[in-house]
Amino acid sequence: MDLPLESVPNFSEGRDQETLDALASSLSARARLLDIHSDADHNRSVFTVVAGEDDLVEALLAGIVCAEERIDLRRHEGAHPRVGAADVVPVVPIRPQDMESARRVAFVLAERIGDELALPVFLYGELAPGLGPAYFRTGGLDGLRRRMESRALTPDFGPGRLDDRWGAVLVGARRPLIALNVNLRGELAAAREIASVVRERDGGFPGVRALGFELPRAGLVQVSMNIEDWEAAGLSELIGTIEREAVSRGAEVVGTELVGLMPGGAVAAAAGAALRIDGFDASRVLELRLLEQGRETDLD
């Protein structure tokens, strides 16, 4: 059974419904739209789409054109770091063996964004090992502009100058990750301290990137995480750590928010840990086992 590729483009708009509807329409003309997650405080939306190689490129190009037409970074404000109207566009293989296909699609997409849309494109992830979106977002849009003007950074495709309205596009190929936010009632300092405790770079969980944000509209603070290696991190232990650290700082966990979709294996692992079932993994889930057997049959 052939599986499509996934993409989860992040656009710098989370409040204007007409713009979100237009983005959804643009993406879904050539791809299957599975999910939209919008956040007004972050002023950002994450769309989850799947399609074959050629259709995915066309769908993503259409979405980026729509973002150019409707999003103006000069008037944008929100909690989440960003450097573009179409800020980050990852291509994700659903199966590990399809990573080469994801790399190929991401490279073609990046080249066409630069050539046809005249936007600066920076590669990350599997196309630029060791680089992630955070590297390019350091200092925000102004910081990226200064690094481009000083030639400390040169786009992989597109013009060497940054447009104040649209910014740049970060394009990469990567493994599936889990974007998870934990909302707290407490002080921003507590959220930032907890983010430091759990993120990998400060000695926390492997493959976890985390930041602390204030959510003024919701009246909360947030530990926002990208879990890049959910098999190593352990979701139950991660959330448990955040809860304990929150209590120790006089804060309270009020909810956990999933951004986009998550792999079935991660759900199974979290359920097994919560239920304390020894050796529980995705192979013990009826529907996942049937789907896997169906794929094996198709390959015979």
C-alpha positions as CSV (number, residue, x, y, z in Angstrom):
1,M,0.0,0.0,0.0
2,D,1.5,3.3,-1.1
3,L,1.2,6.0,1.6
4,P,1.1,9.8,0.9
5,L,3.5,12.2,2.3
6,E,2.5,14.6,5.1
7,S,3.1,18.3,5.4
8,V,2.3,20.6,8.3
9,P,2.8,24.2,7.0
10,N,2.7,26.9,9.8
11,F,1.3,30.2,8.8
12,S,1.5,33.4,10.8
13,E,-2.2,33.9,11.2
14,G,-4.5,32.6,13.9
15,R,-7.2,35.1,14.2
16,D,-8.7,36.1,10.9
17,Q,-11.2,33.4,9.8
18,E,-11.4,34.6,6.2
19,T,-7.7,34.2,5.8
20,L,-7.8,30.8,7.5
21,D,-10.6,29.7,5.2
22,A,-8.7,30.9,2.1
23,L,-5.6,29.0,3.2
24,A,-7.6,25.9,3.7
25,S,-9.2,26.2,0.3
26,S,-5.8,26.7,-1.4
27,L,-4.2,23.7,0.3
28,S,-7.1,21.3,-0.2
29,A,-7.4,21.9,-3.9
30,R,-4.6,19.4,-4.5
31,A,-4.1,17.7,-1.1
32,R,-6.3,16.1,1.6
33,L,-6.7,18.5,4.5
34,L,-6.7,16.5,7.7
35,D,-6.5,19.1,10.5
36,I,-6.3,22.8,11.2
37,H,-5.0,24.1,14.6
38,S,-5.3,27.9,15.2
39,D,-4.2,29.9,18.2
40,A,-5.1,33.5,18.7
41,D,-2.5,34.2,21.3
42,H,0.3,32.7,19.1
43,N,-1.5,34.2,16.1
44,R,-0.4,31.1,14.2
45,S,-2.1,28.2,12.5
46,V,-0.8,24.7,11.7
47,F,-2.4,22.9,8.8
48,T,-2.0,19.1,8.3
49,V,-2.2,17.9,4.7
50,V,-1.4,14.7,2.9
51,A,-0.9,14.0,-0.8
52,G,1.4,12.3,-3.4
53,E,4.6,14.0,-4.3
54,D,3.5,16.2,-7.2
55,D,0.2,17.2,-5.7
56,L,1.8,18.0,-2.4
57,V,4.2,20.4,-4.0
58,E,1.4,22.2,-5.9
59,A,-0.8,22.3,-2.8
60,L,1.9,23.9,-0.7
61,L,2.8,26.4,-3.4
62,A,-0.8,27.4,-3.6
63,G,-1.0,27.8,0.2
64,I,2.2,30.0,0.3
65,V,0.8,32.2,-2.5
66,C,-2.4,32.7,-0.5
67,A,-0.3,33.6,2.6
68,E,1.5,36.2,0.5
69,E,-1.7,37.7,-0.6
70,R,-3.4,37.8,2.8
71,I,-0.7,38.1,5.6
72,D,1.3,41.2,6.3
73,L,4.1,40.7,8.9
74,R,4.3,44.5,9.3
75,R,1.0,44.3,11.2
76,H,1.5,40.9,12.8
77,E,1.8,40.4,16.5
78,G,1.7,37.1,18.5
79,A,3.5,35.1,21.1
80,H,5.1,32.6,18.7
81,P,8.5,33.4,17.1
82,R,8.3,33.8,13.3
83,V,10.3,34.9,10.3
84,G,7.7,34.5,7.5
85,A,4.0,34.7,6.6
86,A,4.4,31.1,5.5
87,D,6.9,30.6,8.3
88,V,7.9,26.9,8.2
89,V,6.9,24.2,5.7
90,P,8.1,20.7,6.7
91,V,7.6,17.6,4.5
92,V,7.2,14.5,6.7
93,P,7.3,10.8,5.7
94,I,4.6,8.7,7.4
95,R,6.9,5.7,7.1
96,P,10.6,5.9,7.8
97,Q,11.5,4.3,4.4
98,D,9.8,7.2,2.6
99,M,12.3,9.8,3.9
100,E,14.1,10.0,0.6
101,S,10.8,10.9,-1.1
102,A,10.2,13.6,1.6
103,R,13.7,15.1,0.9
104,R,13.0,15.1,-2.8
105,V,9.7,16.9,-2.4
106,A,11.0,19.4,0.1
107,F,13.9,20.3,-2.2
108,V,11.7,20.7,-5.3
109,L,9.3,22.9,-3.2
110,A,12.1,25.1,-1.9
111,E,13.5,25.6,-5.4
112,R,10.1,26.6,-6.8
113,I,9.3,29.0,-3.9
114,G,12.6,30.8,-4.6
115,D,12.3,30.8,-8.4
116,E,8.5,31.3,-8.9
117,L,7.5,33.3,-5.8
118,A,10.8,35.2,-5.3
119,L,10.9,34.5,-1.6
120,P,14.1,33.7,0.4
121,V,14.1,30.1,1.3
122,F,16.3,28.5,4.0
123,L,16.6,24.7,4.3
124,Y,16.6,22.8,7.6
125,G,16.2,19.3,9.0
126,E,17.2,16.5,6.6
127,L,18.1,19.0,3.9
128,A,20.5,20.9,6.2
129,P,21.5,18.6,9.1
130,G,22.0,20.3,12.4
131,L,19.8,23.3,11.5
132,G,16.3,23.7,12.8
133,P,13.7,26.6,12.6
134,A,14.9,28.0,15.9
135,Y,18.3,28.8,14.3
136,F,16.8,31.1,11.8
137,R,14.3,32.6,14.2
138,T,17.0,33.9,16.6
139,G,16.4,37.6,16.9
140,G,13.1,37.4,15.0
141,L,12.6,38.9,11.6
142,D,14.9,41.9,12.3
143,G,17.6,39.5,13.4
144,L,17.3,37.4,10.3
145,R,17.5,40.6,8.1
146,R,20.7,41.7,9.8
147,R,22.3,38.3,9.3
148,M,21.3,38.3,5.7
149,E,22.6,41.9,5.1
150,S,25.9,41.0,6.8
151,R,26.1,37.8,4.7
152,A,26.2,35.7,7.8
153,L,23.2,33.9,6.3
154,T,22.5,33.4,2.6
155,P,19.2,31.9,1.4
156,D,19.5,28.5,-0.3
157,F,17.0,29.7,-2.9
158,G,15.4,33.0,-3.8
159,P,16.5,36.6,-3.4
160,G,19.2,37.7,-0.9
161,R,17.0,40.4,0.6
162,L,14.1,40.1,3.0
163,D,10.7,41.7,2.3
164,D,9.2,43.2,5.4
165,R,5.7,42.0,4.5
166,W,6.3,38.3,3.8
167,G,9.7,37.5,5.3
168,A,11.3,34.1,4.4
169,V,10.1,30.5,4.2
170,L,11.8,27.7,6.1
171,V,11.5,24.4,4.2
172,G,12.7,21.0,5.5
173,A,12.1,17.3,5.6
174,R,11.9,15.7,9.0
175,R,10.5,12.7,11.0
176,P,7.1,13.0,12.5
177,L,7.1,15.0,15.7
178,I,4.5,15.8,18.4
179,A,3.7,19.4,19.0
180,L,2.3,19.6,22.5
181,N,1.4,22.6,24.7
182,V,0.8,22.5,28.4
183,N,-1.3,25.4,29.7
184,L,-0.7,26.6,33.2
185,R,-2.3,29.0,35.7
186,G,0.7,30.9,37.1
187,E,3.5,33.3,36.3
188,L,5.4,33.5,33.0
189,A,8.6,32.9,34.9
190,A,7.3,29.5,36.0
191,A,6.5,28.5,32.4
192,R,10.0,29.5,31.2
193,E,11.7,27.7,34.1
194,I,9.7,24.5,33.4
195,A,10.5,24.7,29.7
196,S,14.2,24.9,30.7
197,V,13.8,21.8,32.9
198,V,12.3,19.6,30.2
199,R,14.1,20.6,27.0
200,E,17.0,18.7,25.8
201,R,19.5,21.5,25.4
202,D,19.4,22.2,29.1
203,G,19.7,18.6,30.2
204,G,16.0,17.6,30.0
205,F,14.3,15.0,27.8
206,P,15.9,13.8,24.6
207,G,14.5,15.3,21.5
208,V,12.4,17.9,23.3
209,R,12.4,21.6,22.4
210,A,10.4,23.8,24.7
211,L,9.6,27.5,25.3
212,G,7.5,29.4,27.9
213,F,4.9,31.8,26.6
214,E,2.3,34.1,28.0
215,L,-1.3,33.7,26.7
216,P,-2.9,37.1,27.5
217,R,-6.2,36.3,25.8
218,A,-6.6,33.1,27.7
219,G,-5.2,34.5,30.9
220,L,-2.7,31.6,31.1
221,V,0.9,30.8,30.5
222,Q,2.2,27.9,28.4
223,V,5.0,25.4,28.1
224,S,5.1,24.9,24.3
225,M,7.0,21.8,23.1
226,N,8.1,20.1,20.0
227,I,8.8,16.5,20.8
228,E,11.1,15.3,18.0
229,D,11.8,11.9,19.4
230,W,8.7,10.6,21.2
231,E,10.1,7.1,21.5
232,A,12.9,8.5,23.6
233,A,11.1,11.2,25.6
234,G,8.2,9.2,27.1
235,L,5.0,11.4,27.0
236,S,3.7,10.2,30.4
237,E,6.9,10.9,32.2
238,L,7.3,14.3,30.4
239,I,3.8,15.5,31.4
240,G,4.3,14.2,34.9
241,T,7.5,16.2,35.2
242,I,5.8,19.3,34.1
243,E,3.0,18.8,36.6
244,R,5.5,18.3,39.5
245,E,7.6,21.3,38.5
246,A,4.4,23.5,38.2
247,V,3.3,22.6,41.7
248,S,6.7,23.3,43.1
249,R,6.5,26.8,41.6
250,G,2.9,27.6,42.8
251,A,1.4,27.0,39.3
252,E,-1.3,24.7,38.2
253,V,-1.7,22.6,35.0
254,V,-5.1,23.4,33.5
255,G,-4.9,21.5,30.2
256,T,-2.7,19.9,27.5
257,E,-3.2,20.9,23.9
258,L,-2.2,18.8,20.9
259,V,-1.2,20.9,17.8
260,G,-2.0,18.9,14.7
261,L,-1.9,15.1,14.7
262,M,0.3,12.6,16.4
263,P,1.6,9.1,15.4
264,G,-0.5,6.2,16.6
265,G,2.6,4.6,18.1
266,A,2.9,7.5,20.4
267,V,-0.7,7.2,21.5
268,A,-0.2,3.5,22.2
269,A,3.0,4.1,24.1
270,A,1.4,6.8,26.3
271,A,-1.6,4.5,27.0
272,G,0.6,1.6,27.9
273,A,2.6,3.7,30.3
274,A,-0.6,5.2,31.9
275,L,-2.1,1.7,32.3
276,R,1.2,0.2,33.4
277,I,1.0,-2.6,30.8
278,D,4.3,-4.3,30.4
279,G,5.6,-4.4,26.8
280,F,2.7,-2.5,25.4
281,D,3.3,-0.8,22.0
282,A,1.6,-0.1,18.7
283,S,1.7,-3.7,17.7
284,R,-0.9,-4.5,20.5
285,V,-3.5,-2.1,19.0
286,L,-6.1,-4.0,17.0
287,E,-6.6,-1.3,14.2
288,L,-2.9,-0.6,13.8
289,R,-2.1,-4.3,13.6
290,L,-4.7,-4.8,10.9
291,L,-3.4,-1.8,8.9
292,E,0.1,-3.0,9.1
293,Q,-0.9,-6.5,7.9
294,G,-2.8,-4.9,5.1
295,R,0.3,-3.0,4.0
296,E,2.4,-6.3,4.1
297,T,-0.3,-8.0,2.0
298,D,-0.2,-5.2,-0.6
299,L,3.6,-5.6,-0.8
300,D,3.5,-9.3,-1.5
